[in-house]
Amino acid sequence: MAALKYSRQRESIKNYLLSTNEHPSADIVYQHVREDFPNISLGTVYRNLKLLTEIGEAVKISSPDGIDRFDGFIQPHNHFFCTCCRRILDLDLDMAEITRLNQSAAENFDGLIESSNTIFYGTCGDCSEVSQGI
């Protein structure tokens, strides 16, 4: 692959993803990057997000609500989807356990399992407090 030409817009998108734990949609990324680049188009944001995921500098999370979200933290980790507020949160799990699960799955599969993506579902702490009147 040829060297990738530097882009201030792409760098701004990447920096925004690294600065947030919110797992934003492309529309949210667009709103934030427009603060520095008022003339940037939504299409440019989508193309750069796609490129960043392809080159391994961002992670795309296909969320249960049908809206792709993006994560600048590229180390293997899992996510939690709040069925109440629809936020996606990082879930701190022992990745050795996930590796063992992948190995176990591979033992019963005629193919090559390279990775897995697990999303846990439920109610986040903020929504649980609201529903309990705390």
Stockholm file with secondary structure:
# STOCKHOLM 1.0

chainA/1-134         MAALKYSRQRESIKNYLLSTNEHPSADIVYQHVREDFPNISLGTVYRNLKLLTEIGEAVKISSPDGIDRFDGFIQPHNHFFCTCCRRILDLDLDMAEITRLNQSAAENFDGLIESSNTIFYGTCGDCSEVSQGI
#=GR chainA/1-134 SS CCCCCCCHHHHHHHHHHHHCSSCCBHHHHHHHHTTTCTTCCHHHHHHHHHHHHHTTSSEEEECTTSCEEEESCCSSCEEEEETTTCCEEEECCCHHHHHHHHHHHHHTCSSCCCCCCCEEEECCHHHHHHHTTC
#=GC SS_cons         CCCCCCCHHHHHHHHHHHHCSSCCBHHHHHHHHTTTCTTCCHHHHHHHHHHHHHTTSSEEEECTTSCEEEESCCSSCEEEEETTTCCEEEECCCHHHHHHHHHHHHHTCSSCCCCCCCEEEECCHHHHHHHTTC
//
